């Protein structure tokens, strides 16, 4: 009761904002007896609304924005709706979400405090594009980094403290050389040594703290990036994965790890080094203006060199990534199709193609390495000048210039070099950062080609959520696959009432499976009207639509896991009794009971330990367990042996009870019992009617029937002749 109360309250508020949520679609941690605020927030945000669970006081509750209901999370696990408030009387109007027809009641602080401890769930429309919906780009990544403001602030404080501490050792070293060694004062040396030990210890602790904070921040960024990538992949339409090779998609997505390493490594360290640079650079100019300008000039020349090489680097890295994409695509394709490779004995052909891909990738990698090597070769003398040339110039100034005129002593020269090394390293790193950014930009463009593809997010969050009966209407529907000139469906018109068992027949390529795809919302850019129970399919919430359908395809995919887990994949909360009932209806029960561990038998990747017929029957059970109002069988019995097919066909009438079924099949014998059979040819609906009527009036159907039954007809004629001869 508490669970229903909370879910009904949330759906009521979502409905207020024009978003329809189905409480049956709520998913939470299985360990939760009552939906937690975090689970409710995640559910609401998944529907495209803004949500936040918080705790407020009575006065704050009365001052909340008027006009929108607020979910009050009660102490007993239930929920109530705050629908209004009266500041003058000091009362709030509370409604029971389970009985929306009843008028809200007025309660004061004392009465409400007996059942409510201040927990509320605030819901409203999203007022801006969320980070999850924004296009994937470098600016998106920077916004993600800036979310970690607290960690960044702590890292910045630690870095500034370390930068200040880095000033002391060089100056203490200068004092030791210029004073201790000159005046031989051991007490001063002991004091300087003690200060160096203290500074080193404090610097060590700060360094540990900074690395720990950076590690935590990197882990959080890594988790957020991975979650975002996977969610965007799930939001992409099926047609994207059908048109894009799996290996290409996988390789492009893998570039996210290079981006992650840059964000949490090179970028963060360089930014922190910049703060060190800003603190130490003034001290360099204070010690020696001439030497400081030498360090800056050398670093500037390194930056110009890197910029000069950038166009060539951009070109070779684009070629390298393209070659790696081709290589990855071939590898994934070969692994997925290994059974076909072995059956056709084309290992040598695939080896040759792989060798060509490896050679192409190797040439591109070598070219990229050579460009980087040339850039490093040109900048190496400049880097060494910062380390050694400045020291030589400083020594020359000390030796040639009159004593006391330059302000540089032996100790100050050593101190300058110590500080100069700490300054030069960030300067060189900053100059080379442009090269790393260019490489990351290339990786970002690869990832964005996948993640920035139009998604189904809007269709899965908005739209109608009607309760289906199963009436299907195609009104002048035409459809063309992307990149194709011919129409897959050409002005198709038909209508069937709820509870109809509809068969789809026709030659290959006639449009049978296309009708099934359109019904599932896989392709939505068709012309005409496709209606289910009078509602335009494009106006129906896509998730609600697909969960209302049970779909069994010709080639079904089973997940790694147990037989039971695969059957309840669409409804994880169902019991073993539900699993057994679905398996019995699909004809899978008899072989499941013979498996080593029954319903707990583990299914390997690719379902290698199951036959094709067994996989098909499990897929049928998985579709039936959700008790769909509409069921699509797209060549679902094509992989079954005659005995299994007969078993499934015998159960079809029982399966079809109280639901609409659309059966796509080349075997007309399995469609004889259908209420209506739609005959398709070249994308057009030729005729629709029962089997007997189509045999009489539809030439195409009669021809297909005769082709498939000519052997039985000949056998019957032979028997008739034998009988006649005997007579």
HELIX and SHEET records of a PDB file:
HELIX    1   1 UNK A    2  UNK A   16  1                                  15    
HELIX    2   2 UNK A   23  UNK A   25  5                                   3    
HELIX    3   3 UNK A   37  UNK A   46  1                                  10    
HELIX    4   4 UNK A   58  UNK A   62  1                                   5    
HELIX    5   5 UNK A  109  UNK A  113  1                                   5    
HELIX    6   6 UNK A  138  UNK A  146  1                                   9    
HELIX    7   7 UNK A  149  UNK A  175  1                                  27    
HELIX    8   8 UNK A  176  UNK A  180  3                                   5    
HELIX    9   9 UNK A  181  UNK A  183  1                                   3    
HELIX   10  10 UNK A  186  UNK A  235  1                                  50    
HELIX   11  11 UNK A  238  UNK A  243  1                                   6    
HELIX   12  12 UNK A  246  UNK A  261  1                                  16    
HELIX   13  13 UNK A  262  UNK A  267  3                                   6    
HELIX   14  14 UNK A  268  UNK A  287  1                                  20    
HELIX   15  15 UNK A  289  UNK A  336  1                                  48    
HELIX   16  16 UNK A  338  UNK A  344  1                                   7    
HELIX   17  17 UNK A  347  UNK A  384  1                                  38    
HELIX   18  18 UNK A  385  UNK A  389  3                                   5    
HELIX   19  19 UNK A  390  UNK A  400  1                                  11    
HELIX   20  20 UNK A  410  UNK A  451  1                                  42    
HELIX   21  21 UNK A  457  UNK A  461  1                                   5    
HELIX   22  22 UNK A  512  UNK A  520  1                                   9    
HELIX   23  23 UNK A  537  UNK A  539  5                                   3    
HELIX   24  24 UNK A  542  UNK A  548  1                                   7    
HELIX   25  25 UNK A  563  UNK A  567  1                                   5    
HELIX   26  26 UNK A  576  UNK A  586  1                                  11    
HELIX   27  27 UNK A  589  UNK A  592  1                                   4    
HELIX   28  28 UNK A  598  UNK A  600  5                                   3    
HELIX   29  29 UNK A  605  UNK A  607  5                                   3    
HELIX   30  30 UNK A  612  UNK A  624  1                                  13    
HELIX   31  31 UNK A  642  UNK A  655  1                                  14    
HELIX   32  32 UNK A  668  UNK A  671  5                                   4    
HELIX   33  33 UNK A  691  UNK A  697  1                                   7    
HELIX   34  34 UNK A  699  UNK A  726  1                                  28    
SHEET    1   A 6 UNK A  49  UNK A  55  0                                        
SHEET    2   A 6 UNK A 119  UNK A 125 -1                                        
SHEET    3   A 6 UNK A  70  UNK A  73 -1                                        
SHEET    4   A 6 UNK A  79  UNK A  86 -1                                        
SHEET    5   A 6 UNK A  91  UNK A  95 -1                                        
SHEET    6   A 6 UNK A 105  UNK A 107 -1                                        
SHEET    1   B 4 UNK A 489  UNK A 496  0                                        
SHEET    2   B 4 UNK A 472  UNK A 479 -1                                        
SHEET    3   B 4 UNK A 527  UNK A 532 -1                                        
SHEET    4   B 4 UNK A 535  UNK A 536 -1                                        
SHEET    1   C 6 UNK A 549  UNK A 552  0                                        
SHEET    2   C 6 UNK A 630  UNK A 634  1                                        
SHEET    3   C 6 UNK A 660  UNK A 664  1                                        
SHEET    4   C 6 UNK A 501  UNK A 506  1                                        
SHEET    5   C 6 UNK A 676  UNK A 681  1                                        
SHEET    6   C 6 UNK A 684  UNK A 689 -1                                        
SHEET    1   D 2 UNK A 561  UNK A 562  0                                        
SHEET    2   D 2 UNK A 602  UNK A 603 -1                                        
END                                                                             
